[in-house]
Amino acid sequence: MHKRKRKITGGFSNGNLNTCDRIQRRNPLMCLSPHWCSLCKAKEESVNHIFLHCSYSIQLWWKLFQEVKVSWVIPKGCFELLGTNFKALGKRKKSKALWGCLVSAIFWNTWLECNKRIF
């Protein structure tokens, strides 16, 4: 996996991406405008919102799970998603690796789209 993708994938699980909520906590005197999600413009931007709860990312997740014919409940946070032992693709190592690649691809492309809309 490319270094930048690994950094993003690792960053979302431990909350180290520079989302508006994180920047605001680090520097409370800084006024961020707008502070809502650049993808849906409906909720405050946070790691869990961008990658799991945003209407944009929910559509991506639903498409993925429709392809593998599995019903899915959205986890509370990204950390819980990574801890999920997804067995619909099988129990072998290749299946686990495929699941990791699919999750990384959704996160990476969501982050790229988010930045594309900002910049």
Long-range contacts (C-beta under 8 A, 24 or more apart in sequence): 1-104, 5-104, 5-108, 8-107, 8-108, 8-111, 9-103, 9-104, 9-107, 9-108, 11-47, 12-47, 12-51, 12-78, 12-107, 12-111, 13-78, 13-79, 13-82, 14-79, 15-47, 17-47, 17-111, 19-45, 19-46, 19-47, 19-50, 20-44, 20-45, 20-46, 21-45, 21-46, 22-46, 22-47, 37-114, 38-114, 38-117, 38-118, 39-110, 39-113, 39-114, 39-117, 47-78, 48-76, 48-77, 48-78, 50-110, 50-111, 50-114, 51-78, 51-106, 51-107, 51-110, 51-111, 52-77, 52-78, 52-81, 54-110, 56-110, 56-113, 57-106, 57-110, 60-106, 60-109, 60-110, 61-106, 64-102, 64-106
